[in-house]
Amino acid sequence: MDSPAAGRPPAAVARRPWSRDRVERLIFGVLRWVAIAFFLLATLLPFYYMVLLSVRPIEDLLLRPDSLLVDFSELTFSTYAEALRPVTDAGQGFLTFLGNSAVVASLSVVIALAVAIPGAYAVSRLSFFGRRQVSVLFLLVYLFPSIVLAIPLFVLLTQMQLRGSLIGLVLVYIAQTVPVAVYMLRNYFETIPVAVEEAALVDGLNRLGVIRRISLPLAVPSIMATAVFVFMVAWNEFLFALLFLVERRDRWTVSLGLAQLSGSIEVPTTVLMAGSVVITVPIVLLFFFTERLLSEGLTSGADKG
């Protein structure tokens, strides 16, 4: 007997029917790129408009506030010069604000990690009474709203004569970020194979040597992620900066300076946008420089060999 395909043309035999799996893969493949394009547009468009406003003359902005087109012949960077210049030179003093925020954020990261790393390792590896309860308490401390802690911290720093001081603000940020830093690092330390540390102990290392030579190198991705988290909190925080530094303009941070700038009717919108770009760029650069360490899985295969 002849096969059913004997009377069909070759093209009909080669044509495959549209299965449900094939249709779903085609639809979801298209939707994936549509979703990626949508989120990229939603993320980059506001930043693009902010940068565009910061380099447009104020006259052009008043005439065409909704324009997204760039006229390169009219671009100006005088807004950045005005935003960065000191107040004594008819500027807004953002260069000073950047320096203050860099000092506060850097000190907060260093001290928070110095406290959180040994604390997280102890909670994840050492056995002691109340070990599980300690982890829960660390997270519960962070759940308190900042406004609840504002008045006690204000009274405490006033009595310690640290109000208006960058050191006092650093202490506040450390108290605010260490609980979450311990929680984040503890979860990562628990993923490091115990056999690796036990082998190091058998080879003659003490506990501190194991932490320095084994645990810390393997925990670099988590440490970097925690450092970026602490840095962003200290860089962007506004409430405590307003409470403790509002009387000392020379010690303002970027968030406080930008808030005061946005509330002034005498400052052009273009200068405000220039200040926004100035305080956003360091965070973007920090993310791109640490992205590899954030996503790198250093523990892959560490328990094999």
Secondary structure, DSSP 8 states (H G I E B T S, - for coil): ---TTTTS-HHHHH-----HHHHHHHHHHHHHHHHHHHHHHHHHHHHHHHHHHHTS-HHHHHH-TT-----GGG---HHHHHHHS-GGGTS--HHHHHHHHHHHHHHHHHHHHHHHHHHHHHHHH---TTHHHHHHHHHHHHHS-HHHHHHHHHHHHHHTT-TT-HHHHHHHHHHHHHHHHHHHHHHHHTTS-HHHHHHHHHTT--HHHHIIIIIHHHTHHHHHHHHHHHHHHHHH--HHHHHHHTT-GGG--HHHHHHHHHT-TTS-HHHHHHHHHHHHHHHHHHHHHHHHHHH--TTTTTT--
